[in-house]
Amino acid sequence: MQASSAVKVGRRRENTTRCALAFLLLAKGSEATSNSFKEDEIMKLCRVAKAARGATGIANNRLGKLLEQLQAVSAAAQKLSIVPLATESNATALVFGQAAAAATHCGTKALNELKTAVPSALINVANAAAASGTLTEVISILQ
C-alpha cells in the first residue's frame, strides 16, 4: 500500500505543478500576434493558382482552333478539286487545280502543327495542374 500511496502523492504533485504553471501563464497575460502573412498576398497566390488551372482552357481553345482550321481547309480542298472536273476551260481548271493543291498543302501544315501542339499542350496542362495543386497546398498551409 505504501507504494501505491507514493504514486498518488507523485501524481498530485505533478497535477499541482501543472495547475500552478497554468495559473502563472494566465496571470502573466498574453498578447495576440498578427498574422505572419498578409491576406492580400495569399489572395494573389490564390489568383495565380486559379490562372494555372485555367491553362487547360487555353490549351483546349488552341487545339480546337487548329482542328477547325484543318476541317475548313479539308472542305475547301475538296470543293476546289471538284471544280476542274466540271469546267470546260483549261485555264479555269488550272487555276482551281492550283488552288486545291495550295489548300491541300495548307491542310498538311495545319495537321503537322496539330500533331506538334497536342503533346506540348498535354505537358503544359499537366505542369500547370501540378503547379496549381502545389500552390493550393502552400496556401492551405499558410492559412
NORGI-V593932 format. One record per pair of residues at least 4 apart in sequence whose ideal C-beta (glycine too) atoms are under 6 Angstrom apart, sorted by the first residue. I is the first residue (numbers start at 1). J is the second residue. Records with the same first field share a line. If there is no record, write none. Layout:
I: J  J
This chain:
23: 27
37: 41  42  142
42: 139
45: 135  139
49: 132  135  136
52: 128  131  132
53: 132
55: 125  128
56: 125
59: 121  125
63: 121
66: 114
69: 110
70: 110  111
73: 103  106  107  110
74: 107
76: 103
77: 100  103  104  107
80: 96  99  100  103
81: 100
83: 96
84: 93  96  97
87: 92  93
93: 97
113: 117
117: 121
